[in-house]
Amino acid sequence: MRFLSVLKAMARHSVRDMMNLFFNLFFPLVTLLIFGYVFSGIYSQSSLNVGFYGQKLPMVSGIKYIEYPTLSQLKDAVNSQKIDLGVTLEGTSLFAYINPANIQSSNYYSSIVKSIADEINKSKGINNVIGVERNDISFTGKHLDYLDNLIPGILALSIFSAGIFSITASLAHFRDKKVIKRFWTTPLAKWEFYSAFISEKMVESFLSIILLFVAAMIFFRPPYSIDLVRFTITVLAGTFGMMGVGMAILLISPNARVASEISSVLYTVIMFFSGVYFPLDLLPKFLQYIAYGLPLTYLVMAMKSAMGIAPMSDLFFYLTIGIMFFGSVLVLLGFSRIFKVE
């Protein structure tokens, strides 16, 4: 019964801790929705507005042409973003006008211009000697876009956040307020405090992941094939592993404020070098070496494997999980140290 009482007290403390709720629940959810809508909208336009001046252009699927009487007016429309891009056909040259502000869509627009050029060649009886046709072969056999790869990374980032901030915020608060010291005057056993604290944080982590996953399925409908066993193990092991990182930060921090600041800096740096927002192959070689030394990198890989969008051998998966569970050892050692200090 004492265990349940402590568990309830921990839960009430977490609910009242606005910083804890923000980093563990609301920040990952807001990140998911913002990035999801940004990247799902880049290539999902139902009709692209393409302005042209001069010669008529052949119809291309997904394009709505808008004619302009002068080249100057066409350029002004592109500059003011009234249209997505502009094109003019002069002799054997097709000129494209793209606003640099649309840098995230520039490659897409270039492919549209290439499609227009191909249609012009076909209309004139000109065919390319060698045609290029792109075929995406995914691990799942399903079409996967950038957003589908981003969501597992955000889920892993949420586990990382829940793990380190649960220690550097909640436990640091207990230490600074001498809450742990007061336990010595009660019949509460150390294992009851340990188990109640860890259980509450595990439940909190699962609730965060479930909230994110449900939001992702409702708003973006990604084509995942979830392995529930791997998914559950990844969440459990990842939370333990990140709590171990948080405990290491707490032990070298004199107070909760310093621990929270170190965690925030670490969170900001690590999330950009762990394959959350872009593939590790895009990083320079020396940064890739750093990335493969970060625990979040392997948590992202394990999460993608559990969600069925990237291959990962059983040996490598369970080796990763085993290393993550080592975080539980760090947590228990940290608890012992804190009790001794108190």
C-alpha positions in Angstrom: 0.0 0.0 0.0 2.9 2.4 0.7 4.1 1.8 -2.8 0.7 2.9 -4.2 0.7 5.9 -2.0 4.1 7.0 -3.2 3.1 6.3 -6.8 0.0 8.5 -6.4 2.1 11.3 -4.9 4.6 11.0 -7.8 1.8 11.3 -10.3 0.3 14.4 -8.6 3.7 16.0 -8.6 4.2 15.3 -12.3 0.8 16.7 -13.2 1.6 19.9 -11.2 5.0 20.3 -12.8 4.4 22.5 -15.8 7.9 22.1 -17.1 7.7 18.3 -16.9 4.3 18.3 -18.8 5.6 20.6 -21.4 8.8 18.6 -22.3 7.2 15.2 -22.0 3.8 15.7 -23.5 3.1 19.0 -25.2 6.5 19.9 -26.8 6.8 16.5 -28.7 3.2 16.8 -29.8 3.6 20.3 -31.1 6.8 19.3 -32.8 5.1 16.4 -34.5 2.2 18.5 -35.8 4.3 21.4 -37.0 6.9 19.3 -38.8 4.2 16.9 -40.0 2.1 19.6 -41.7 5.2 21.4 -43.0 6.6 18.4 -44.7 3.4 16.7 -45.7 2.4 19.9 -47.5 5.6 20.3 -49.6 4.7 17.6 -52.2 1.0 17.2 -51.7 -0.4 20.1 -53.6 -3.5 19.0 -55.5 -2.8 21.6 -58.3 0.3 23.6 -59.0 -0.1 27.1 -60.2 2.3 27.7 -63.1 2.4 31.0 -64.9 3.6 31.3 -68.5 4.3 34.0 -71.0 4.4 33.6 -74.8 3.9 30.2 -76.4 1.2 27.9 -75.2 2.5 24.9 -73.2 1.2 21.3 -73.3 -1.0 20.1 -70.5 0.8 18.2 -67.6 -1.1 16.4 -64.8 -1.3 18.4 -61.6 -0.6 21.7 -63.3 -2.9 24.7 -63.6 -1.6 27.2 -66.2 -2.0 30.9 -65.8 -1.1 33.1 -68.8 0.5 36.5 -68.3 0.6 39.2 -71.0 4.2 40.3 -70.3 7.4 38.7 -69.0 7.6 41.4 -66.4 4.2 40.6 -65.0 5.1 36.9 -64.9 8.3 37.6 -62.9 6.3 39.9 -60.5 3.8 37.1 -59.9 6.6 34.7 -59.0 8.3 37.3 -56.8 5.1 38.0 -54.9 4.3 34.2 -54.7 1.0 34.6 -56.5 2.0 31.6 -58.5 4.3 28.7 -57.6 6.7 29.1 -60.6 6.8 30.7 -64.0 8.0 29.3 -67.4 8.5 30.7 -70.8 9.3 28.8 -74.0 11.7 30.7 -76.4 12.8 28.7 -79.4 14.4 25.5 -78.1 14.9 26.9 -74.5 12.5 26.5 -71.7 13.2 29.1 -69.0 11.9 28.6 -65.4 11.5 31.3 -62.8 11.5 30.1 -59.2 11.3 32.2 -56.0 14.3 31.5 -53.8 11.9 31.8 -50.8 10.5 28.4 -51.8 13.8 26.6 -51.3 12.1 23.6 -49.7 10.2 23.0 -52.9 12.8 24.0 -55.5 13.7 20.4 -56.4 10.0 19.5 -56.8 9.5 22.6 -59.1 12.6 21.6 -61.1 11.1 18.2 -61.7 7.8 19.8 -62.8 9.7 21.9 -65.4 11.4 18.8 -66.6 8.0 17.2 -67.1 6.8 20.2 -69.1 10.0 20.0 -71.3 9.4 16.2 -71.9 5.8 16.9 -73.0 7.0 19.6 -75.4 9.5 17.2 -76.9 6.9 14.6 -77.3 4.6 17.0 -79.0 7.3 17.7 -81.5 8.0 14.1 -82.1 11.3 14.2 -80.2 12.0 11.4 -77.7 15.0 11.0 -75.3 17.4 8.3 -76.4 17.7 7.1 -72.8 14.8 7.7 -70.5 15.1 7.9 -66.7 12.5 6.3 -64.6 12.6 6.4 -60.8 11.5 3.4 -58.7 11.5 3.5 -55.0 12.1 0.2 -53.3 11.3 0.3 -49.6 11.9 -2.2 -46.8 8.2 -2.5 -46.3 7.2 -2.6 -49.9 5.1 0.5 -49.3 5.7 4.1 -50.4 7.4 6.0 -47.7 8.1 9.7 -47.7 10.1 12.1 -45.5 7.3 12.4 -43.0 7.0 8.6 -42.5 10.7 8.5 -41.6 10.3 11.6 -39.4 7.6 10.3 -37.0 9.6 7.5 -35.5 12.4 10.0 -34.8 10.1 12.3 -33.0 8.7 9.3 -30.9 12.3 8.4 -30.0 13.0 12.1 -29.2 10.0 12.0 -26.8 11.4 9.0 -25.0 14.8 10.8 -24.8 13.1 13.9 -23.4 10.9 11.9 -20.9 14.0 10.0 -19.7 16.4 12.8 -19.0 14.0 15.4 -17.8 12.3 13.0 -15.4 15.6 12.7 -13.6 17.0 16.2 -14.0 13.7 18.0 -13.2 11.6 15.8 -10.8 14.3 14.0 -8.9 16.6 17.0 -8.7 13.6 18.9 -7.3 13.2 16.2 -4.6 16.9 16.4 -3.8 17.0 20.2 -3.6 13.9 20.4 -1.4 15.3 17.7 0.9 12.3 15.5 0.2 14.5 12.4 0.0 16.0 13.2 3.3 12.6 13.2 4.9 12.1 9.6 3.8 14.7 8.6 6.4 12.2 9.5 9.1 9.5 7.2 7.7 9.2 3.5 7.4 9.3 3.7 3.6 11.8 1.3 2.1 14.2 2.5 -0.5 13.0 0.0 -3.0 9.4 1.4 -2.6 10.7 4.9 -3.5 12.8 3.5 -6.4 10.0 1.4 -7.9 7.3 4.1 -7.5 9.4 6.8 -9.1 10.4 4.6 -12.0 6.9 3.1 -12.5 5.4 6.6 -12.7 7.9 7.8 -15.2 7.4 4.6 -17.3 3.7 5.2 -17.4 4.3 8.9 -18.3 6.6 7.9 -21.1 4.1 5.4 -22.5 1.3 7.9 -22.3 3.4 10.4 -24.2 4.2 7.9 -26.9 0.6 6.7 -27.2 -0.5 10.4 -27.5 2.0 11.1 -30.3 1.3 7.9 -32.1 -2.5 8.4 -32.1 -2.0 12.0 -33.3 0.3 10.8 -36.1 -2.2 8.1 -37.2 -5.2 10.6 -37.1 -3.6 13.5 -38.9 -1.1 11.9 -41.2 -2.0 8.2 -41.6 1.5 6.8 -42.1 1.8 3.2 -43.6 3.4 1.5 -40.6 3.5 -2.2 -39.7 4.0 -2.1 -36.0 5.8 -5.0 -34.2 4.1 -4.6 -30.8 6.8 -6.6 -29.0 9.7 -4.6 -30.4 7.8 -1.4 -30.0 7.1 -2.0 -26.3 10.6 -3.2 -25.6 12.0 -0.1 -27.3 9.9 2.3 -25.2 10.9 0.5 -22.0 14.6 0.1 -22.8 14.8 3.6 -24.2 13.2 5.2 -21.2 15.6 3.3 -18.9 18.6 4.3 -21.0 17.7 8.0 -21.1 17.0 8.0 -17.4 20.5 6.7 -17.0 21.8 9.7 -19.0 19.7 12.0 -16.9 21.0 10.5 -13.7 24.6 11.0 -14.9 23.8 14.7 -15.5 22.1 15.0 -12.0 25.1 13.6 -10.2 27.5 16.2 -11.6 25.0 19.1 -11.1 24.9 21.1 -7.9 21.2 21.9 -8.2 18.0 21.4 -10.2 18.5 24.6 -12.2 22.0 23.6 -13.5 20.8 20.0 -14.2 17.9 21.4 -16.2 20.1 23.8 -18.2 22.6 21.0 -19.0 19.7 18.7 -20.1 18.2 21.4 -22.3 21.5 22.1 -24.1 22.2 18.4 -24.5 18.7 17.8 -25.8 19.0 20.6 -28.4 22.4 19.4 -29.6 21.7 15.7 -29.7 18.4 15.9 -31.6 20.2 17.4 -34.6 22.9 14.8 -34.8 20.9 11.6 -34.2 19.0 11.0 -37.4 15.8 12.5 -36.1 15.2 15.2 -38.7 17.5 14.1 -41.5 19.5 11.0 -42.5 23.0 10.6 -40.9 24.4 10.2 -44.4 23.9 13.9 -45.0 26.3 14.8 -42.1 30.0 15.3 -42.7 32.1 12.2 -41.9 33.5 13.5 -38.7 30.0 14.4 -37.4 28.8 10.9 -38.4 31.4 9.5 -36.0 29.9 11.7 -33.3 26.4 10.7 -34.2 27.1 7.0 -33.8 28.4 7.7 -30.3 25.1 9.1 -29.2 22.4 6.9 -27.6 19.5 8.7 -29.3 20.9 7.6 -32.7 20.4 3.9 -31.8 17.0 4.6 -30.2 15.8 6.2 -33.5 17.1 3.1 -35.4 15.4 0.7 -33.0 12.1 2.7 -33.2 12.2 2.6 -37.1 12.7 -1.1 -36.9 9.9 -1.6 -34.5 7.6 0.5 -36.7 8.5 -1.6 -39.8 10.1 1.1 -42.0 13.8 0.2 -41.7 15.6 -3.2 -41.5 17.6 -4.0 -38.3 18.9 -7.5 -37.5 17.7 -9.3 -34.4 21.2 -9.3 -33.0 21.8 -5.6 -33.5 18.3 -4.8 -32.2 18.6 -6.7 -29.0 22.2 -5.6 -28.5 20.9 -2.0 -28.7 18.1 -2.8 -26.3 20.5 -4.5 -23.9 22.7 -1.4 -23.8 19.7 0.8 -23.2 18.6 -1.4 -20.3 22.1 -0.7 -18.8 20.6 2.7 -18.0 18.6 1.0 -15.2 21.9 0.1 -13.5 23.0 3.8 -13.7 19.6 4.9 -12.3 19.9 2.5 -9.3 23.5 3.5 -8.6 22.4 7.1 -8.8 19.6 6.5 -6.3 22.1 4.9 -3.9 24.4 7.9 -4.2 21.6 10.4 -3.7 20.4 8.6 -0.6 23.9 8.6 0.8 24.4 12.3 0.1 21.1 13.1 1.7 
